[in-house]
Amino acid sequence: MNSLEHAYRTWSFSNPQVFELYERFAQEAFARGKKFSISLLTERIRWEIQMGWEKDQEGFKINNNYRAYIARDLLDSHPEYGEFLQVRTTKA
């Protein structure tokens, strides 16, 4: 595990409600038969929580560097999204 993934795992453990939102919004898109990106989900979540959630210690509400790990966790939890959510290979 690289340092960025470790930081993501620490952050996600402290903020489990965020992954629940990813699951909810991904399920909504999936149910409609719409392809979606992790960027789209991230921006929707930012919109939904912009006024009610505290920033983490890095000053981000959702760090863009975590999106690849969030996408992989989402696919691990919901393999049925495989044709709807694509991920690229990471350098790590």
C-alpha positions as CSV (number, residue, x, y, z in Angstrom):
1,M,0.0,0.0,0.0
2,N,1.4,3.4,-1.0
3,S,1.2,6.5,1.1
4,L,-1.7,8.0,-0.8
5,E,-3.7,4.8,-0.5
6,H,-2.9,4.7,3.2
7,A,-4.1,8.4,3.6
8,Y,-7.3,7.5,1.7
9,R,-7.9,4.4,3.9
10,T,-7.4,6.6,7.0
11,W,-9.7,9.3,5.7
12,S,-12.4,6.8,4.6
13,F,-12.4,5.1,7.9
14,S,-13.0,8.4,9.6
15,N,-15.8,9.4,7.1
16,P,-17.8,6.3,6.3
17,Q,-20.9,8.4,5.4
18,V,-19.1,9.6,2.2
19,F,-18.9,6.1,0.8
20,E,-22.5,5.6,1.6
21,L,-23.3,8.6,-0.6
22,Y,-21.2,7.2,-3.4
23,E,-23.1,4.0,-3.2
24,R,-26.5,5.8,-3.1
25,F,-25.8,8.0,-6.1
26,A,-24.1,5.2,-8.1
27,Q,-27.2,3.0,-7.5
28,E,-29.4,5.8,-8.8
29,A,-27.5,6.0,-12.0
30,F,-27.2,2.3,-12.4
31,A,-31.0,1.9,-11.9
32,R,-31.5,4.3,-14.8
33,G,-29.1,2.4,-17.0
34,K,-26.8,5.4,-17.1
35,K,-23.0,5.2,-17.3
36,F,-21.3,7.4,-14.7
37,S,-17.9,8.5,-13.7
38,I,-16.3,8.8,-10.3
39,S,-15.9,12.5,-11.1
40,L,-19.6,12.9,-11.6
41,L,-20.3,11.2,-8.3
42,T,-17.7,13.3,-6.5
43,E,-19.1,16.6,-7.8
44,R,-22.7,15.5,-6.9
45,I,-21.6,14.6,-3.4
46,R,-19.8,17.9,-3.1
47,W,-22.9,19.7,-4.1
48,E,-25.1,17.7,-1.7
49,I,-22.8,18.2,1.4
50,Q,-21.2,21.6,0.7
51,M,-22.9,23.3,3.6
52,G,-23.1,20.6,6.2
53,W,-19.8,18.8,6.4
54,E,-16.5,19.8,8.0
55,K,-13.3,19.8,6.0
56,D,-10.6,17.2,6.7
57,Q,-7.2,18.1,8.0
58,E,-5.9,18.6,4.4
59,G,-8.4,21.3,3.8
60,F,-10.5,19.2,1.3
61,K,-14.0,18.0,1.7
62,I,-13.2,15.1,-0.7
63,N,-9.6,14.9,-1.9
64,N,-9.5,14.4,-5.7
65,N,-6.5,12.2,-5.1
66,Y,-8.7,9.7,-3.4
67,R,-11.2,9.2,-6.3
68,A,-9.3,6.3,-7.9
69,Y,-9.5,4.4,-4.6
70,I,-13.1,5.3,-4.0
71,A,-13.9,4.0,-7.5
72,R,-12.1,0.7,-6.9
73,D,-13.8,0.3,-3.5
74,L,-17.2,0.9,-5.2
75,L,-16.5,-1.7,-7.8
76,D,-15.3,-4.2,-5.2
77,S,-18.5,-3.7,-3.3
78,H,-20.8,-3.6,-6.4
79,P,-19.2,-5.6,-9.3
80,E,-22.5,-5.1,-11.3
81,Y,-21.4,-1.5,-11.9
82,G,-18.4,-2.7,-14.0
83,E,-19.9,-1.8,-17.3
84,F,-21.1,1.6,-16.0
85,L,-18.1,2.8,-14.1
86,Q,-14.6,2.5,-15.7
87,V,-11.3,2.8,-13.9
88,R,-7.8,3.2,-15.3
89,T,-4.6,1.6,-14.2
90,T,-2.8,3.6,-11.5
91,K,0.9,4.3,-11.4
92,A,1.0,2.8,-7.9
